[in-house]
Amino acid sequence: MPYLTLSDASLAYGHVPLLDHASFQLDPGERVALIGRNGSGKSSLLRALAGQGALDDGTVWRQPGLHLGYVPQEPQFAPDMSVFEAVVAGMGEVSSLLADYHAVAHEISVSPERQALLLERLHHLQNALEARQAWSLETHAEQAIQRCSLDPGARVGTLSGGQKKRLALAQALAA
């Protein structure tokens, strides 16, 4: 059974067709490279396959339960976010809980005078995360950050362009 299929897809910008009744299928174990000139529709095709963009005509089918990650060419992140916050931002409702937990845990280590208050806050966050069974998501985020050789506490605004691309990849891998 294929992971995804693209059937009779058409997409044009103005009078320039990028996809003209194109078809594609990705089966388990396959590796695919997408090569073409600038403006030939590579990114548009990938956005459509990931459900981030629409086709003019045709269909995209994804295997039920398939999780796709999409990394845009020019990832956009708030410069004041930490790397950890940016990675978990793509995880839905638990993202703010995970980001808060990570920030409070870090603050405990640098603000011992506020330890009692911070430990109480940390306990509340732990309970909320356990209720949503979200600990595995934190593990996924930390593993993705480590695999992409990023500092979880670094501010996004201090990252180079290549590091921001790795950050976008870590976000997709974690999600």
GIBELUR-V533528 format. One record per residue. N is the residue number from 0. RES is the residue in three letters. PSI is psi in radians with two decimals (999 if undefined). BURIAL is + if it has 24 or more other ideal C-beta (glycine too) atoms within 12 Angstrom, else -. Layout:
BEGIN
n->N res->RES psi->PSI burial->BURIAL
n->N res->RES psi->PSI burial->BURIAL
END
This chain:
BEGIN
n->0 res->MET psi->2.26 burial->-
n->1 res->PRO psi->2.72 burial->-
n->2 res->TYR psi->-0.76 burial->+
n->3 res->LEU psi->2.71 burial->+
n->4 res->THR psi->2.59 burial->-
n->5 res->LEU psi->2.17 burial->+
n->6 res->SER psi->2.20 burial->-
n->7 res->ASP psi->0.78 burial->-
n->8 res->ALA psi->2.35 burial->+
n->9 res->SER psi->2.42 burial->+
n->10 res->LEU psi->2.29 burial->+
n->11 res->ALA psi->2.62 burial->-
n->12 res->TYR psi->1.90 burial->-
n->13 res->GLY psi->-2.28 burial->-
n->14 res->HIS psi->0.05 burial->-
n->15 res->VAL psi->1.93 burial->-
n->16 res->PRO psi->2.23 burial->-
n->17 res->LEU psi->-0.70 burial->+
n->18 res->LEU psi->2.27 burial->+
n->19 res->ASP psi->1.55 burial->-
n->20 res->HIS psi->0.82 burial->-
n->21 res->ALA psi->2.61 burial->+
n->22 res->SER psi->2.63 burial->-
n->23 res->PHE psi->2.56 burial->+
n->24 res->GLN psi->2.37 burial->-
n->25 res->LEU psi->2.05 burial->+
n->26 res->ASP psi->2.76 burial->-
n->27 res->PRO psi->2.42 burial->-
n->28 res->GLY psi->-0.19 burial->-
n->29 res->GLU psi->2.62 burial->-
n->30 res->ARG psi->2.40 burial->-
n->31 res->VAL psi->2.40 burial->-
n->32 res->ALA psi->2.40 burial->-
n->33 res->LEU psi->1.97 burial->-
n->34 res->ILE psi->2.39 burial->-
n->35 res->GLY psi->2.93 burial->-
n->36 res->ARG psi->2.81 burial->-
n->37 res->ASN psi->2.37 burial->-
n->38 res->GLY psi->0.16 burial->-
n->39 res->SER psi->-0.04 burial->-
n->40 res->GLY psi->0.18 burial->+
n->41 res->LYS psi->-0.90 burial->-
n->42 res->SER psi->-0.66 burial->+
n->43 res->SER psi->-0.72 burial->+
n->44 res->LEU psi->-0.82 burial->+
n->45 res->LEU psi->-0.70 burial->+
n->46 res->ARG psi->-0.73 burial->-
n->47 res->ALA psi->-0.75 burial->+
n->48 res->LEU psi->-0.61 burial->+
n->49 res->ALA psi->-0.07 burial->+
n->50 res->GLY psi->0.27 burial->-
n->51 res->GLN psi->-0.15 burial->-
n->52 res->GLY psi->2.86 burial->-
n->53 res->ALA psi->2.69 burial->-
n->54 res->LEU psi->2.73 burial->+
n->55 res->ASP psi->-0.60 burial->-
n->56 res->ASP psi->2.77 burial->-
n->57 res->GLY psi->3.13 burial->+
n->58 res->THR psi->2.63 burial->-
n->59 res->VAL psi->2.23 burial->+
n->60 res->TRP psi->2.31 burial->-
n->61 res->ARG psi->2.43 burial->-
n->62 res->GLN psi->2.31 burial->-
n->63 res->PRO psi->2.33 burial->-
n->64 res->GLY psi->-0.07 burial->-
n->65 res->LEU psi->2.32 burial->-
n->66 res->HIS psi->2.07 burial->-
n->67 res->LEU psi->2.39 burial->-
n->68 res->GLY psi->2.42 burial->+
n->69 res->TYR psi->2.23 burial->+
n->70 res->VAL psi->1.96 burial->+
n->71 res->PRO psi->2.78 burial->-
n->72 res->GLN psi->-0.72 burial->-
n->73 res->GLU psi->1.47 burial->-
n->74 res->PRO psi->2.47 burial->+
n->75 res->GLN psi->2.17 burial->-
n->76 res->PHE psi->2.61 burial->+
n->77 res->ALA psi->2.25 burial->-
n->78 res->PRO psi->-0.39 burial->-
n->79 res->ASP psi->-0.08 burial->-
n->80 res->MET psi->2.65 burial->+
n->81 res->SER psi->2.86 burial->+
n->82 res->VAL psi->-0.77 burial->+
n->83 res->PHE psi->-0.81 burial->+
n->84 res->GLU psi->-0.71 burial->+
n->85 res->ALA psi->-0.68 burial->+
n->86 res->VAL psi->-0.77 burial->+
n->87 res->VAL psi->-0.17 burial->+
n->88 res->ALA psi->-0.43 burial->+
n->89 res->GLY psi->0.25 burial->+
n->90 res->MET psi->0.30 burial->+
n->91 res->GLY psi->-2.56 burial->-
n->92 res->GLU psi->-0.48 burial->-
n->93 res->VAL psi->-0.12 burial->+
n->94 res->SER psi->-0.74 burial->+
n->95 res->SER psi->-0.62 burial->-
n->96 res->LEU psi->-0.78 burial->+
n->97 res->LEU psi->-0.75 burial->+
n->98 res->ALA psi->-0.75 burial->+
n->99 res->ASP psi->-0.77 burial->+
n->100 res->TYR psi->-0.82 burial->+
n->101 res->HIS psi->-0.74 burial->+
n->102 res->ALA psi->-0.75 burial->+
n->103 res->VAL psi->-0.72 burial->+
n->104 res->ALA psi->-0.69 burial->+
n->105 res->HIS psi->-0.73 burial->-
n->106 res->GLU psi->-0.57 burial->-
n->107 res->ILE psi->-0.67 burial->-
n->108 res->SER psi->-0.39 burial->-
n->109 res->VAL psi->-0.12 burial->-
n->110 res->SER psi->1.22 burial->-
n->111 res->PRO psi->-0.43 burial->-
n->112 res->GLU psi->-0.34 burial->-
n->113 res->ARG psi->0.28 burial->-
n->114 res->GLN psi->-0.77 burial->-
n->115 res->ALA psi->-0.83 burial->-
n->116 res->LEU psi->-0.75 burial->-
n->117 res->LEU psi->-0.65 burial->+
n->118 res->LEU psi->-0.64 burial->-
n->119 res->GLU psi->-0.77 burial->-
n->120 res->ARG psi->-0.72 burial->-
n->121 res->LEU psi->-0.72 burial->+
n->122 res->HIS psi->-0.77 burial->-
n->123 res->HIS psi->-0.77 burial->-
n->124 res->LEU psi->-0.69 burial->+
n->125 res->GLN psi->-0.78 burial->-
n->126 res->ASN psi->-0.73 burial->-
n->127 res->ALA psi->-0.69 burial->-
n->128 res->LEU psi->-0.70 burial->+
n->129 res->GLU psi->-0.69 burial->-
n->130 res->ALA psi->-0.50 burial->-
n->131 res->ARG psi->0.10 burial->-
n->132 res->GLN psi->0.87 burial->-
n->133 res->ALA psi->0.03 burial->+
n->134 res->TRP psi->-0.58 burial->-
n->135 res->SER psi->-0.54 burial->-
n->136 res->LEU psi->-0.67 burial->+
n->137 res->GLU psi->-0.72 burial->+
n->138 res->THR psi->-0.76 burial->-
n->139 res->HIS psi->-0.75 burial->+
n->140 res->ALA psi->-0.81 burial->+
n->141 res->GLU psi->-0.70 burial->+
n->142 res->GLN psi->-0.71 burial->-
n->143 res->ALA psi->-0.71 burial->+
n->144 res->ILE psi->-0.77 burial->+
n->145 res->GLN psi->-0.76 burial->-
n->146 res->ARG psi->-0.53 burial->-
n->147 res->CYS psi->0.16 burial->+
n->148 res->SER psi->0.89 burial->-
n->149 res->LEU psi->2.70 burial->+
n->150 res->ASP psi->2.03 burial->-
n->151 res->PRO psi->-0.42 burial->+
n->152 res->GLY psi->-0.13 burial->-
n->153 res->ALA psi->2.54 burial->+
n->154 res->ARG psi->2.41 burial->-
n->155 res->VAL psi->-0.65 burial->+
n->156 res->GLY psi->-0.29 burial->-
n->157 res->THR psi->-0.07 burial->-
n->158 res->LEU psi->2.61 burial->+
n->159 res->SER psi->3.00 burial->-
n->160 res->GLY psi->-0.71 burial->-
n->161 res->GLY psi->-0.67 burial->-
n->162 res->GLN psi->-0.63 burial->+
n->163 res->LYS psi->-0.63 burial->+
n->164 res->LYS psi->-0.72 burial->-
n->165 res->ARG psi->-0.60 burial->+
n->166 res->LEU psi->-0.77 burial->+
n->167 res->ALA psi->-0.67 burial->+
n->168 res->LEU psi->-0.74 burial->+
n->169 res->ALA psi->-0.69 burial->+
n->170 res->GLN psi->-0.76 burial->+
n->171 res->ALA psi->-0.73 burial->+
n->172 res->LEU psi->-0.72 burial->+
n->173 res->ALA psi->-0.64 burial->+
n->174 res->ALA psi->999 burial->+
END
